[in-house]
């Protein structure tokens, strides 16, 4: 809609929206939000640019956003083009040496720079960081167990160079709070022997959120939120509720590690966790600055 065709009612609606947002701007000023950007939204320039503007707006009103990005679809496409087969276990990509090299290249050389450029193009300032830089994300090999169907014998599943954070060193991130720079982090970890680990972006974002005492952890995904068995959005979950749906078969695929991350973040002191549909333009602003919000919010009680 152009300026010429906007009516008085349209302008009044805009004014009401700004008035509704003001209390939230005051409430969240100087607080840290860790935002995981991933999924299909990252593959669309329009949505990436919309996300970049929204993150810049958060910074402009006094919130300190930290962006952690994924890259599953883009990694999958690159692996396919190289003839490397992708295998998953409960939403986690099994990562051999050849795969982890592709993962690191796609995340740090392609996606990270694209998001930084989008924020810069929107008028903001951003810096790209790998979790290996300054040993920001120290990690160890993630181990999972599985049972053989015939014998029911439990065995360790080798996920390769898939890692889980053991230590977050957030000191470098703290230096950005007093500046207008937004850190954009690729979820690559470094091991005790300087080996490279592929870390689930949700897991990395959750660990960072706990380490920096974030008031919010926001996970952008490809679904509207957490869905019930009847495929309806669950708008609010307590920690107890989240634990229950993790155990009763409600969750599947990538939502399983996502909810695990949410629970760990809440237990680690994060104020609230939000799971939002990143395919919706300006979904961040709808959640943070409106009375009704959108998606699923998880709280400690």
N, C-alpha and C positions, 0 to 999 in steps of 0.2 A: 504494500500500500504506500503510495507516494505522499509527500507532505500536502500536496494539493487536494488529495481525495480523503484525507483524514478529517473526521468530523469532531465537533466539540466533545461528543461522548467518548471518542477514542482518546483524546487528550486527557479527559477526566479519568479514564480507566488507567492510563499511564501514571497519572499523579497518584491515584489510589494505590497502585502497585508500589510506587516509591515510598509512600507513607507507611505501607505495610512492612516494607523492608527495613525501615530506619531502626526500629527497636532491636532487630537481629544484628544490624551493623554495630550498634553500641554493645550488645551482649557479647559478640564474638571478637571484638577488637583486641588485637595483640595475642590472640589465641592461635595455636598451631593446628592446621588441618593437614593430614596426610591423605593424598588422593591417588588412588590407583587408576590409571587410565589404560584400558585394554579392550580386547574384543573387536567386534566388527566396526565399531566407531573409528578405530585407528586406521581402517582401510579406506575411509571416505574423507577426502580433503575438506569438504564442507563441515563435517562434524568435528574434525580435528581443529579447524579454525574457530568454530563456535566454542569448543572446549578451551582453546587458548585465550579467547576473549574473556570467558567466564573466570578463568584462573587469574588473569590479570586484574579483573574487577575485584576479586577477593583481596588481592594484594593492595589495591588502591584504597579500599575501605578499612585497611588496618589489620586484616587477617594475614597470617603467615602460612601460605600453602607450600607443601612439599609434594612434588609429583613423582610417583613411582610408576613406570610403565611396563606393560607386558609386550607381547608380540607373537602370540601363538599362531595366528593365521599366517602372518608374514614369514615366520620361521618354517611353518609347514610348506608354504609355497616354495621357499628357497630349497628346502630339503628335497622336495619332489623334483624340482628342476635339475638337481644334482644326482638324482637317482638314489637318494638315501631314504629308506623306508622309515616312517614314523610309527612308533609303538607307544601305547599308553597303558598305565595301570592306575585305575581309579582317579582319572583326571590328571595324572602326572606323566610328563613325557619322559620315557626311558632314553637316557642320553649317553651314548658312547663317545669315544674321543673325537671321531669325525663330526658327530652331531654337535658337541659342545663348542667346537671351533666355529661352526656355522651359526649357532645360537649367539655367541659373543659378537660375531661380526654384524649380524642383523640387528641386534639390540643396540650396540654402541655406535656402529658406523652409519646405520640407516635410520632406525626409528628414533633414537635419542636426538639426533641432529634435526630430524624433521619436526619434532615437538618443540625443541628450542627455537627453531626458525619460525614456527607458527606463532609462538609467544612474542618473539621479536617483531614479526610483521604486524602483530596486533598492537604494537606500541609499548610492549613491556620489555623486561630484561630477564634473561634466563641463562643458566649455565648447565651444561650437561656433565653428569658424573657417572662413572661406573662404580659399582659396589666394591670393586678392587682398589679404586683410588684411595690412597691413604688408609687402606684396610678398613674402609667404612663398614663393609659387611664381611665379617669373618665367618667361615662356614665349615661344616663337616659333612661327610657323606650321609645322605638320608637312607635309612634302612626301613624296609617294610617286610612283613611276614605274610606268607600265603600257605594254604593247606592243600595238599594233593587230594583230588576228588576221590581217588580209589582207597588210599590208605589213611587219609585224614592226618597224615604226618605234616607238621609245620616246618616250613623251610624259609630261609631268608631269600627275598627277591632282590636280585642285583639290578639297581636302577642306573648304574653307571655313574656319570658325573652330575648326578642330581644332588643338590645340597640343601641343608637347612641351616639357618643362621645360628651361630653360637655366641656371637658378640657383635654389637653395633657400637661403633665409635662416632657419636653424633656431634663431636666438638666442631668439626668443620661446618656442619649444617647450622649450628647456632650462630655462626658469624653472619649468616644471611638475614637474620631476623631484623637487624638494624639497618638493612639496606633495602633497595627496591629490586633485588635479584631473587628470582624463583629457581630453586634447585630442581633439576629433572634427573632422576636416578634410574639407571639400567640395573635390573636385578641380577647382577653377576657377583658371586661371592668368591673369596679367596681362602684356600685351606692352609693348614699348618706348614705344608711343604710347597706353598705358593701355587698349588694346583687350582684350576679354574672350575667353579661349580655353577651349574644352571639352577637358579632358585625360582620357584613359583612366585610370580609377581605379587599375588595376594599375600603370600607368606612373608615376603620381604617387606611389603608395605606395613603389615601388622607388626613386625618386629621393630621397624623404624618408629612407628607410631608410639609403641610402648616406651622405646628408648628416649624419645624427645618429649614425653608427657603430653601427647596430642590430646586435644579435647574432642576431636572427631577423626575417625578413619572412614573414608568414603571409597567404596569399591564400585567402579563402573563396569558393568557387565553386559551380556547380550540378552538378558531376560528382565522382566519388569521388576523383579525382586525375588524373594524366597516364595516358592509356591507350595501350597498344601497338596495333599494327595488328590484333592478335587481340582487341582490346577488353578486355584485362586490365590491372589496375592495375600501374604500374611504381612500386615502393615507394621505390627509391633511384636517383638519377641523379647522376653526376659532371658537372662543367661540360662535359667532352668529350662525354659521352653526350647532354647536352641539345643541344649543337651539332649532333650527328649526327642526332637525330630531327627537328631543325628543318629539315634539308636533305633528308631522305629521304622526305618525304610522309606521315610518321606523323601529323602535326598538322593540324588544320583549324579554321576559324572563329576564335572568340575565344581558343582555346588558343595560337594563333600569337603574338599580341602578349604573351600571358601568359608564355610561355617566354622570349621576347626580354627581357622585364622581369626575369625570374629570373636570366638570364645576366648582364645589366648590373649587377644588385644584387650578385651574387657577385663580379664583377670590380671592383665599387666598394667591396668590403671587408665586405659583410654576411656574417655567419658561416654562416647556413643559410637556405634558403628552403623553405617548406612550402606545398603546394597541397592544400587540404582541402575536403571536402564540407560546405558551410555548412548543408545541410538536416538534418544529424545533430545532435540536441541535445547540447550540451556537447562538441562536437568539439574545441574549443580545449583543454579540460582533458584530453581523451583523448590529444591529441598532445603536450602540454607535460609532463604529470605522470604518464604511464604508461610502462612499459618498452618496450612494443611500438609505440606510436604508431599513426597512421592516415594514410591518404593518401599523397602523394608528397613525399619530401624531396630537395632538391638541394644538393649540397655542392661545394666548389671542387675536390676531388680524389676 
